[in-house]
Amino acid sequence: MAGCNLRAADLRDTDLTAARFSSVNTGTPPHGLTDVTGAKFDNAITRDMQFEQVIGIPSRFI
């Protein structure tokens, strides 16, 4: 998922195995970043999930 606005998204109980959250090169930083601020990841399968240049990553994933 690149360049997505996932603020407060409900991702509970989803399978995010090997999901990659990243940015899109818009040529104008900081635009194009994925934002997961406040997203809910409770009970989600997060095996091998990756974050690269993402805003709001929960501390348990850092």
PyMOL Python script that loads the backbone (N, CA, C, O; Angstrom):
from pymol import cmd

cmd.read_pdbstr("""\
ATOM      1  N   MET A   1       0.856  -1.158   0.000  1.00  0.00           N
ATOM      2  CA  MET A   1       0.000   0.000   0.000  1.00  0.00           C
ATOM      3  C   MET A   1       0.899   1.215   0.000  1.00  0.00           C
ATOM      4  O   MET A   1       1.613   1.466   0.971  1.00  0.00           O
ATOM      5  N   ALA A   2       0.869   1.957  -1.060  1.00  0.00           N
ATOM      6  CA  ALA A   2       1.758   3.106  -1.192  1.00  0.00           C
ATOM      7  C   ALA A   2       0.958   4.387  -1.362  1.00  0.00           C
ATOM      8  O   ALA A   2       0.053   4.470  -2.192  1.00  0.00           O
ATOM      9  N   GLY A   3       1.309   5.379  -0.559  1.00  0.00           N
ATOM     10  CA  GLY A   3       0.649   6.677  -0.660  1.00  0.00           C
ATOM     11  C   GLY A   3      -0.791   6.660  -0.189  1.00  0.00           C
ATOM     12  O   GLY A   3      -1.596   7.472  -0.647  1.00  0.00           O
ATOM     13  N   CYS A   4      -1.136   5.752   0.718  1.00  0.00           N
ATOM     14  CA  CYS A   4      -2.522   5.597   1.179  1.00  0.00           C
ATOM     15  C   CYS A   4      -2.795   6.414   2.428  1.00  0.00           C
ATOM     16  O   CYS A   4      -1.923   6.557   3.285  1.00  0.00           O
ATOM     17  N   ASN A   5      -3.997   6.948   2.534  1.00  0.00           N
ATOM     18  CA  ASN A   5      -4.450   7.594   3.756  1.00  0.00           C
ATOM     19  C   ASN A   5      -5.252   6.554   4.531  1.00  0.00           C
ATOM     20  O   ASN A   5      -6.422   6.311   4.238  1.00  0.00           O
ATOM     21  N   LEU A   6      -4.610   5.949   5.516  1.00  0.00           N
ATOM     22  CA  LEU A   6      -5.249   4.922   6.328  1.00  0.00           C
ATOM     23  C   LEU A   6      -5.454   5.416   7.760  1.00  0.00           C
ATOM     24  O   LEU A   6      -5.522   4.612   8.690  1.00  0.00           O
ATOM     25  N   ARG A   7      -5.551   6.734   7.939  1.00  0.00           N
ATOM     26  CA  ARG A   7      -5.781   7.297   9.274  1.00  0.00           C
ATOM     27  C   ARG A   7      -7.058   6.709   9.851  1.00  0.00           C
ATOM     28  O   ARG A   7      -8.123   6.755   9.235  1.00  0.00           O
ATOM     29  N   ALA A   8      -6.924   6.155  11.056  1.00  0.00           N
ATOM     30  CA  ALA A   8      -8.045   5.568  11.792  1.00  0.00           C
ATOM     31  C   ALA A   8      -8.724   4.418  11.045  1.00  0.00           C
ATOM     32  O   ALA A   8      -9.875   4.093  11.336  1.00  0.00           O
ATOM     33  N   ALA A   9      -8.037   3.805  10.097  1.00  0.00           N
ATOM     34  CA  ALA A   9      -8.612   2.659   9.368  1.00  0.00           C
ATOM     35  C   ALA A   9      -8.796   1.479  10.313  1.00  0.00           C
ATOM     36  O   ALA A   9      -7.993   1.276  11.224  1.00  0.00           O
ATOM     37  N   ASP A  10      -9.828   0.722  10.099  1.00  0.00           N
ATOM     38  CA  ASP A  10     -10.099  -0.462  10.904  1.00  0.00           C
ATOM     39  C   ASP A  10      -9.516  -1.680  10.183  1.00  0.00           C
ATOM     40  O   ASP A  10     -10.145  -2.253   9.294  1.00  0.00           O
ATOM     41  N   LEU A  11      -8.307  -2.058  10.584  1.00  0.00           N
ATOM     42  CA  LEU A  11      -7.618  -3.195   9.982  1.00  0.00           C
ATOM     43  C   LEU A  11      -7.614  -4.384  10.937  1.00  0.00           C
ATOM     44  O   LEU A  11      -6.825  -5.314  10.772  1.00  0.00           O
ATOM     45  N   ARG A  12      -8.499  -4.353  11.937  1.00  0.00           N
ATOM     46  CA  ARG A  12      -8.581  -5.448  12.904  1.00  0.00           C
ATOM     47  C   ARG A  12      -8.967  -6.747  12.198  1.00  0.00           C
ATOM     48  O   ARG A  12      -9.767  -6.760  11.263  1.00  0.00           O
ATOM     49  N   ASP A  13      -8.371  -7.837  12.678  1.00  0.00           N
ATOM     50  CA  ASP A  13      -8.679  -9.184  12.194  1.00  0.00           C
ATOM     51  C   ASP A  13      -8.397  -9.384  10.704  1.00  0.00           C
ATOM     52  O   ASP A  13      -8.972 -10.282  10.090  1.00  0.00           O
ATOM     53  N   THR A  14      -7.532  -8.573  10.117  1.00  0.00           N
ATOM     54  CA  THR A  14      -7.183  -8.750   8.705  1.00  0.00           C
ATOM     55  C   THR A  14      -5.870  -9.519   8.587  1.00  0.00           C
ATOM     56  O   THR A  14      -5.073  -9.542   9.524  1.00  0.00           O
ATOM     57  N   ASP A  15      -5.653 -10.139   7.451  1.00  0.00           N
ATOM     58  CA  ASP A  15      -4.402 -10.838   7.185  1.00  0.00           C
ATOM     59  C   ASP A  15      -3.512  -9.900   6.386  1.00  0.00           C
ATOM     60  O   ASP A  15      -3.720  -9.697   5.190  1.00  0.00           O
ATOM     61  N   LEU A  16      -2.520  -9.330   7.057  1.00  0.00           N
ATOM     62  CA  LEU A  16      -1.590  -8.397   6.422  1.00  0.00           C
ATOM     63  C   LEU A  16      -0.216  -9.047   6.216  1.00  0.00           C
ATOM     64  O   LEU A  16       0.798  -8.352   6.156  1.00  0.00           O
ATOM     65  N   THR A  17      -0.188 -10.362   6.111  1.00  0.00           N
ATOM     66  CA  THR A  17       1.066 -11.091   5.910  1.00  0.00           C
ATOM     67  C   THR A  17       1.802 -10.530   4.703  1.00  0.00           C
ATOM     68  O   THR A  17       1.260 -10.466   3.599  1.00  0.00           O
ATOM     69  N   ALA A  18       3.042 -10.125   4.933  1.00  0.00           N
ATOM     70  CA  ALA A  18       3.936  -9.583   3.899  1.00  0.00           C
ATOM     71  C   ALA A  18       3.414  -8.297   3.260  1.00  0.00           C
ATOM     72  O   ALA A  18       3.852  -7.930   2.170  1.00  0.00           O
ATOM     73  N   ALA A  19       2.482  -7.608   3.925  1.00  0.00           N
ATOM     74  CA  ALA A  19       2.006  -6.316   3.398  1.00  0.00           C
ATOM     75  C   ALA A  19       3.139  -5.305   3.477  1.00  0.00           C
ATOM     76  O   ALA A  19       3.925  -5.316   4.425  1.00  0.00           O
ATOM     77  N   ARG A  20       3.220  -4.441   2.490  1.00  0.00           N
ATOM     78  CA  ARG A  20       4.261  -3.416   2.456  1.00  0.00           C
ATOM     79  C   ARG A  20       3.594  -2.055   2.401  1.00  0.00           C
ATOM     80  O   ARG A  20       2.871  -1.745   1.454  1.00  0.00           O
ATOM     81  N   PHE A  21       3.838  -1.249   3.415  1.00  0.00           N
ATOM     82  CA  PHE A  21       3.321   0.105   3.481  1.00  0.00           C
ATOM     83  C   PHE A  21       4.475   1.032   3.136  1.00  0.00           C
ATOM     84  O   PHE A  21       5.515   0.998   3.794  1.00  0.00           O
ATOM     85  N   SER A  22       4.305   1.860   2.110  1.00  0.00           N
ATOM     86  CA  SER A  22       5.410   2.709   1.679  1.00  0.00           C
ATOM     87  C   SER A  22       4.877   4.015   1.094  1.00  0.00           C
ATOM     88  O   SER A  22       3.693   4.331   1.210  1.00  0.00           O
ATOM     89  N   SER A  23       5.768   4.754   0.473  1.00  0.00           N
ATOM     90  CA  SER A  23       5.401   6.051  -0.104  1.00  0.00           C
ATOM     91  C   SER A  23       5.388   5.979  -1.625  1.00  0.00           C
ATOM     92  O   SER A  23       5.847   5.013  -2.234  1.00  0.00           O
ATOM     93  N   VAL A  24       4.852   7.024  -2.204  1.00  0.00           N
ATOM     94  CA  VAL A  24       4.861   7.188  -3.658  1.00  0.00           C
ATOM     95  C   VAL A  24       5.746   8.395  -3.950  1.00  0.00           C
ATOM     96  O   VAL A  24       5.627   9.420  -3.279  1.00  0.00           O
ATOM     97  N   ASN A  25       6.614   8.291  -4.921  1.00  0.00           N
ATOM     98  CA  ASN A  25       7.496   9.406  -5.263  1.00  0.00           C
ATOM     99  C   ASN A  25       6.727  10.432  -6.089  1.00  0.00           C
ATOM    100  O   ASN A  25       6.544  10.272  -7.296  1.00  0.00           O
ATOM    101  N   THR A  26       6.283  11.488  -5.411  1.00  0.00           N
ATOM    102  CA  THR A  26       5.563  12.557  -6.106  1.00  0.00           C
ATOM    103  C   THR A  26       6.495  13.671  -6.529  1.00  0.00           C
ATOM    104  O   THR A  26       6.098  14.577  -7.262  1.00  0.00           O
ATOM    105  N   GLY A  27       7.744  13.605  -6.065  1.00  0.00           N
ATOM    106  CA  GLY A  27       8.706  14.656  -6.375  1.00  0.00           C
ATOM    107  C   GLY A  27       8.576  15.851  -5.458  1.00  0.00           C
ATOM    108  O   GLY A  27       9.363  16.792  -5.565  1.00  0.00           O
ATOM    109  N   THR A  28       7.599  15.843  -4.556  1.00  0.00           N
ATOM    110  CA  THR A  28       7.369  16.961  -3.647  1.00  0.00           C
ATOM    111  C   THR A  28       7.183  16.437  -2.216  1.00  0.00           C
ATOM    112  O   THR A  28       6.054  16.345  -1.733  1.00  0.00           O
ATOM    113  N   PRO A  29       8.286  16.095  -1.537  1.00  0.00           N
ATOM    114  CA  PRO A  29       8.138  15.630  -0.161  1.00  0.00           C
ATOM    115  C   PRO A  29       7.441  16.694   0.684  1.00  0.00           C
ATOM    116  O   PRO A  29       7.657  17.874   0.409  1.00  0.00           O
ATOM    117  N   PRO A  30       6.644  16.384   1.662  1.00  0.00           N
ATOM    118  CA  PRO A  30       6.341  15.068   2.191  1.00  0.00           C
ATOM    119  C   PRO A  30       5.096  14.441   1.575  1.00  0.00           C
ATOM    120  O   PRO A  30       4.554  13.496   2.148  1.00  0.00           O
ATOM    121  N   HIS A  31       4.631  14.920   0.454  1.00  0.00           N
ATOM    122  CA  HIS A  31       3.454  14.341  -0.185  1.00  0.00           C
ATOM    123  C   HIS A  31       3.775  12.929  -0.684  1.00  0.00           C
ATOM    124  O   HIS A  31       4.916  12.633  -1.037  1.00  0.00           O
ATOM    125  N   GLY A  32       2.777  12.078  -0.709  1.00  0.00           N
ATOM    126  CA  GLY A  32       2.963  10.722  -1.183  1.00  0.00           C
ATOM    127  C   GLY A  32       3.253   9.706  -0.099  1.00  0.00           C
ATOM    128  O   GLY A  32       3.465   8.528  -0.387  1.00  0.00           O
ATOM    129  N   LEU A  33       3.265  10.160   1.166  1.00  0.00           N
ATOM    130  CA  LEU A  33       3.524   9.226   2.254  1.00  0.00           C
ATOM    131  C   LEU A  33       2.244   8.513   2.667  1.00  0.00           C
ATOM    132  O   LEU A  33       1.160   9.094   2.621  1.00  0.00           O
ATOM    133  N   THR A  34       2.371   7.266   3.067  1.00  0.00           N
ATOM    134  CA  THR A  34       1.234   6.531   3.633  1.00  0.00           C
ATOM    135  C   THR A  34       1.104   6.957   5.095  1.00  0.00           C
ATOM    136  O   THR A  34       2.107   7.110   5.791  1.00  0.00           O
ATOM    137  N   ASP A  35      -0.123   7.145   5.555  1.00  0.00           N
ATOM    138  CA  ASP A  35      -0.386   7.579   6.929  1.00  0.00           C
ATOM    139  C   ASP A  35      -1.275   6.546   7.613  1.00  0.00           C
ATOM    140  O   ASP A  35      -2.416   6.333   7.203  1.00  0.00           O
ATOM    141  N   VAL A  36      -0.747   5.903   8.659  1.00  0.00           N
ATOM    142  CA  VAL A  36      -1.518   4.916   9.419  1.00  0.00           C
ATOM    143  C   VAL A  36      -1.812   5.406  10.837  1.00  0.00           C
ATOM    144  O   VAL A  36      -2.076   4.598  11.726  1.00  0.00           O
ATOM    145  N   THR A  37      -1.768   6.705  11.053  1.00  0.00           N
ATOM    146  CA  THR A  37      -2.024   7.281  12.367  1.00  0.00           C
ATOM    147  C   THR A  37      -3.398   6.861  12.871  1.00  0.00           C
ATOM    148  O   THR A  37      -4.414   7.114  12.223  1.00  0.00           O
ATOM    149  N   GLY A  38      -3.419   6.221  14.026  1.00  0.00           N
ATOM    150  CA  GLY A  38      -4.675   5.817  14.639  1.00  0.00           C
ATOM    151  C   GLY A  38      -5.333   4.588  14.029  1.00  0.00           C
ATOM    152  O   GLY A  38      -6.438   4.222  14.429  1.00  0.00           O
ATOM    153  N   ALA A  39      -4.681   3.949  13.074  1.00  0.00           N
ATOM    154  CA  ALA A  39      -5.251   2.731  12.483  1.00  0.00           C
ATOM    155  C   ALA A  39      -5.286   1.629  13.536  1.00  0.00           C
ATOM    156  O   ALA A  39      -4.406   1.556  14.393  1.00  0.00           O
ATOM    157  N   LYS A  40      -6.290   0.785  13.473  1.00  0.00           N
ATOM    158  CA  LYS A  40      -6.463  -0.303  14.434  1.00  0.00           C
ATOM    159  C   LYS A  40      -5.940  -1.601  13.812  1.00  0.00           C
ATOM    160  O   LYS A  40      -6.425  -2.039  12.768  1.00  0.00           O
ATOM    161  N   PHE A  41      -4.952  -2.206  14.461  1.00  0.00           N
ATOM    162  CA  PHE A  41      -4.341  -3.445  13.984  1.00  0.00           C
ATOM    163  C   PHE A  41      -4.616  -4.621  14.922  1.00  0.00           C
ATOM    164  O   PHE A  41      -3.971  -5.662  14.800  1.00  0.00           O
ATOM    165  N   ASP A  42      -5.563  -4.475  15.858  1.00  0.00           N
ATOM    166  CA  ASP A  42      -5.840  -5.525  16.839  1.00  0.00           C
ATOM    167  C   ASP A  42      -6.183  -6.846  16.158  1.00  0.00           C
ATOM    168  O   ASP A  42      -7.023  -6.903  15.260  1.00  0.00           O
ATOM    169  N   ASN A  43      -5.515  -7.902  16.606  1.00  0.00           N
ATOM    170  CA  ASN A  43      -5.731  -9.266  16.108  1.00  0.00           C
ATOM    171  C   ASN A  43      -5.430  -9.440  14.619  1.00  0.00           C
ATOM    172  O   ASN A  43      -5.794 -10.462  14.038  1.00  0.00           O
ATOM    173  N   ALA A  44      -4.775  -8.464  13.994  1.00  0.00           N
ATOM    174  CA  ALA A  44      -4.386  -8.607  12.586  1.00  0.00           C
ATOM    175  C   ALA A  44      -3.160  -9.520  12.509  1.00  0.00           C
ATOM    176  O   ALA A  44      -2.327  -9.534  13.416  1.00  0.00           O
ATOM    177  N   ILE A  45      -3.063 -10.263  11.440  1.00  0.00           N
ATOM    178  CA  ILE A  45      -1.876 -11.091  11.192  1.00  0.00           C
ATOM    179  C   ILE A  45      -0.860 -10.185  10.513  1.00  0.00           C
ATOM    180  O   ILE A  45      -1.068  -9.748   9.381  1.00  0.00           O
ATOM    181  N   THR A  46       0.240  -9.905  11.207  1.00  0.00           N
ATOM    182  CA  THR A  46       1.200  -8.909  10.725  1.00  0.00           C
ATOM    183  C   THR A  46       2.568  -9.517  10.422  1.00  0.00           C
ATOM    184  O   THR A  46       3.576  -8.810  10.425  1.00  0.00           O
ATOM    185  N   ARG A  47       2.607 -10.790  10.167  1.00  0.00           N
ATOM    186  CA  ARG A  47       3.867 -11.482   9.872  1.00  0.00           C
ATOM    187  C   ARG A  47       4.522 -10.900   8.621  1.00  0.00           C
ATOM    188  O   ARG A  47       3.887 -10.781   7.573  1.00  0.00           O
ATOM    189  N   ASP A  48       5.802 -10.540   8.746  1.00  0.00           N
ATOM    190  CA  ASP A  48       6.612 -10.003   7.636  1.00  0.00           C
ATOM    191  C   ASP A  48       6.064  -8.690   7.071  1.00  0.00           C
ATOM    192  O   ASP A  48       6.367  -8.342   5.930  1.00  0.00           O
ATOM    193  N   MET A  49       5.268  -7.961   7.844  1.00  0.00           N
ATOM    194  CA  MET A  49       4.751  -6.667   7.391  1.00  0.00           C
ATOM    195  C   MET A  49       5.896  -5.659   7.395  1.00  0.00           C
ATOM    196  O   MET A  49       6.735  -5.684   8.295  1.00  0.00           O
ATOM    197  N   GLN A  50       5.942  -4.768   6.394  1.00  0.00           N
ATOM    198  CA  GLN A  50       7.033  -3.809   6.248  1.00  0.00           C
ATOM    199  C   GLN A  50       6.495  -2.386   6.185  1.00  0.00           C
ATOM    200  O   GLN A  50       5.443  -2.128   5.600  1.00  0.00           O
ATOM    201  N   PHE A  51       7.246  -1.457   6.808  1.00  0.00           N
ATOM    202  CA  PHE A  51       6.924  -0.036   6.746  1.00  0.00           C
ATOM    203  C   PHE A  51       8.138   0.715   6.217  1.00  0.00           C
ATOM    204  O   PHE A  51       9.249   0.512   6.705  1.00  0.00           O
ATOM    205  N   GLU A  52       7.942   1.574   5.232  1.00  0.00           N
ATOM    206  CA  GLU A  52       9.029   2.390   4.694  1.00  0.00           C
ATOM    207  C   GLU A  52       8.479   3.776   4.387  1.00  0.00           C
ATOM    208  O   GLU A  52       7.604   3.928   3.535  1.00  0.00           O
ATOM    209  N   GLN A  53       8.990   4.781   5.080  1.00  0.00           N
ATOM    210  CA  GLN A  53       8.545   6.167   4.925  1.00  0.00           C
ATOM    211  C   GLN A  53       7.034   6.285   5.146  1.00  0.00           C
ATOM    212  O   GLN A  53       6.294   6.746   4.277  1.00  0.00           O
ATOM    213  N   VAL A  54       6.601   5.855   6.337  1.00  0.00           N
ATOM    214  CA  VAL A  54       5.193   5.852   6.707  1.00  0.00           C
ATOM    215  C   VAL A  54       5.002   6.720   7.945  1.00  0.00           C
ATOM    216  O   VAL A  54       5.841   6.708   8.846  1.00  0.00           O
ATOM    217  N   ILE A  55       3.924   7.457   7.995  1.00  0.00           N
ATOM    218  CA  ILE A  55       3.592   8.305   9.137  1.00  0.00           C
ATOM    219  C   ILE A  55       2.688   7.528  10.097  1.00  0.00           C
ATOM    220  O   ILE A  55       1.777   6.820   9.668  1.00  0.00           O
ATOM    221  N   GLY A  56       2.950   7.667  11.403  1.00  0.00           N
ATOM    222  CA  GLY A  56       2.055   7.125  12.417  1.00  0.00           C
ATOM    223  C   GLY A  56       2.172   5.649  12.688  1.00  0.00           C
ATOM    224  O   GLY A  56       1.196   5.031  13.112  1.00  0.00           O
ATOM    225  N   ILE A  57       3.339   5.051  12.458  1.00  0.00           N
ATOM    226  CA  ILE A  57       3.513   3.626  12.698  1.00  0.00           C
ATOM    227  C   ILE A  57       3.382   3.356  14.198  1.00  0.00           C
ATOM    228  O   ILE A  57       4.070   3.999  14.990  1.00  0.00           O
ATOM    229  N   PRO A  58       2.521   2.425  14.609  1.00  0.00           N
ATOM    230  CA  PRO A  58       2.414   2.084  16.035  1.00  0.00           C
ATOM    231  C   PRO A  58       3.761   1.590  16.570  1.00  0.00           C
ATOM    232  O   PRO A  58       4.483   0.878  15.872  1.00  0.00           O
ATOM    233  N   SER A  59       4.091   1.960  17.784  1.00  0.00           N
ATOM    234  CA  SER A  59       5.401   1.634  18.359  1.00  0.00           C
ATOM    235  C   SER A  59       5.683   0.139  18.395  1.00  0.00           C
ATOM    236  O   SER A  59       6.846  -0.261  18.352  1.00  0.00           O
ATOM    237  N   ARG A  60       4.670  -0.683  18.471  1.00  0.00           N
ATOM    238  CA  ARG A  60       4.921  -2.136  18.524  1.00  0.00           C
ATOM    239  C   ARG A  60       5.484  -2.680  17.210  1.00  0.00           C
ATOM    240  O   ARG A  60       5.980  -3.807  17.182  1.00  0.00           O
ATOM    241  N   PHE A  61       5.421  -1.912  16.126  1.00  0.00           N
ATOM    242  CA  PHE A  61       5.931  -2.361  14.836  1.00  0.00           C
ATOM    243  C   PHE A  61       7.314  -1.773  14.506  1.00  0.00           C
ATOM    244  O   PHE A  61       7.889  -2.072  13.460  1.00  0.00           O
ATOM    245  N   ILE A  62       7.825  -0.952  15.392  1.00  0.00           N
ATOM    246  CA  ILE A  62       9.110  -0.296  15.119  1.00  0.00           C
ATOM    247  C   ILE A  62      10.246  -1.131  15.659  1.00  0.00           C
ATOM    248  O   ILE A  62      11.409  -0.749  15.528  1.00  0.00           O
TER     249      ILE A  62
END
""", "prot")
cmd.dss("prot")
cmd.show_as("cartoon", "prot")
cmd.util.cbc("prot")
cmd.orient("prot")
